[in-house]
Amino acid sequence: MSILDNFEQWKDFLGDRLHAAQEEGMTQEVINEMAYRIGDYLAAEVDPKNGEERLLKALWEVGSEEEQKMLAQLMVKLVQNEGTTH
């Protein structure tokens, strides 16, 4: 089973990566930019595995670049209290 198959596991995975980035001293601006780039890649290259991912992809596809960046920032906020190491 892939990490992308279960949205809760995906959020934990992202939360762990966010905490690691923060511990390494990455600024919020850099984290948000990385989230945007990852979101852009996932929307273009990865088939959604569940309903939540299908919704995120649909929102990404209809959004302007500014809206996509806001969606990426919201995903960062969503996972800030997730993960196995918080």
C-alpha positions as CSV (number, residue, x, y, z in Angstrom):
1,M,0.0,0.0,0.0
2,S,1.3,3.4,-1.0
3,I,1.5,6.4,1.4
4,L,-0.9,8.1,-1.0
5,D,-3.6,5.5,-0.6
6,N,-4.6,6.8,2.8
7,F,-5.1,10.5,3.4
8,E,-4.4,10.3,7.1
9,Q,-1.1,8.6,6.5
10,W,-0.3,11.2,3.8
11,K,-1.0,14.0,6.3
12,D,1.3,12.3,8.9
13,F,4.0,11.9,6.2
14,L,3.7,15.6,5.3
15,G,3.6,16.6,8.9
16,D,6.8,14.7,9.6
17,R,8.5,16.4,6.6
18,L,7.3,19.8,7.7
19,H,8.7,19.3,11.2
20,A,12.0,18.1,9.8
21,A,12.2,21.2,7.5
22,Q,11.5,23.5,10.4
23,E,14.1,21.8,12.6
24,E,16.6,22.3,9.9
25,G,15.9,26.1,9.9
26,M,13.9,26.4,6.7
27,T,11.8,29.6,6.7
28,Q,8.1,29.6,6.3
29,E,8.5,31.3,2.9
30,V,10.8,28.4,1.6
31,I,8.4,25.8,3.0
32,N,5.5,27.4,1.3
33,E,7.3,27.6,-2.0
34,M,8.3,23.9,-1.7
35,A,4.7,23.0,-0.9
36,Y,3.6,24.9,-4.1
37,R,6.2,23.1,-6.2
38,I,5.2,19.7,-4.8
39,G,1.5,20.4,-5.3
40,D,2.2,21.4,-8.9
41,Y,4.1,18.2,-9.5
42,L,1.5,16.0,-7.9
43,A,-1.3,17.6,-9.8
44,A,0.5,17.1,-13.1
45,E,2.1,13.7,-12.6
46,V,0.3,11.6,-9.9
47,D,-3.1,10.0,-10.2
48,P,-5.2,10.7,-7.1
49,K,-5.6,7.6,-4.9
50,N,-8.6,8.8,-2.8
51,G,-11.4,11.3,-2.6
52,E,-9.4,13.9,-0.8
53,E,-6.7,13.8,-3.4
54,R,-9.2,14.0,-6.2
55,L,-10.7,17.1,-4.6
56,L,-7.3,18.7,-4.1
57,K,-6.3,18.0,-7.7
58,A,-9.6,19.5,-9.0
59,L,-9.1,22.6,-6.9
60,W,-5.6,22.9,-8.1
61,E,-6.6,22.6,-11.7
62,V,-9.2,25.4,-11.6
63,G,-7.1,27.7,-9.4
64,S,-4.9,30.5,-10.6
65,E,-1.3,30.4,-9.6
66,E,-2.1,32.7,-6.7
67,E,-4.9,30.4,-5.6
68,Q,-2.7,27.3,-6.0
69,K,-0.1,29.0,-3.8
70,M,-2.8,29.6,-1.2
71,L,-3.9,26.0,-1.4
72,A,-0.3,24.9,-0.8
73,Q,-0.1,27.2,2.2
74,L,-3.4,25.8,3.5
75,M,-2.0,22.2,3.2
76,V,1.1,23.3,5.2
77,K,-1.3,24.6,7.9
78,L,-3.4,21.5,7.8
79,V,-0.4,19.2,8.5
80,Q,1.5,21.4,11.0
81,N,0.0,19.4,13.9
82,E,0.2,16.1,12.1
83,G,3.0,13.5,11.9
84,T,4.5,10.9,14.1
85,T,7.2,13.1,15.6
86,H,5.3,16.2,16.9
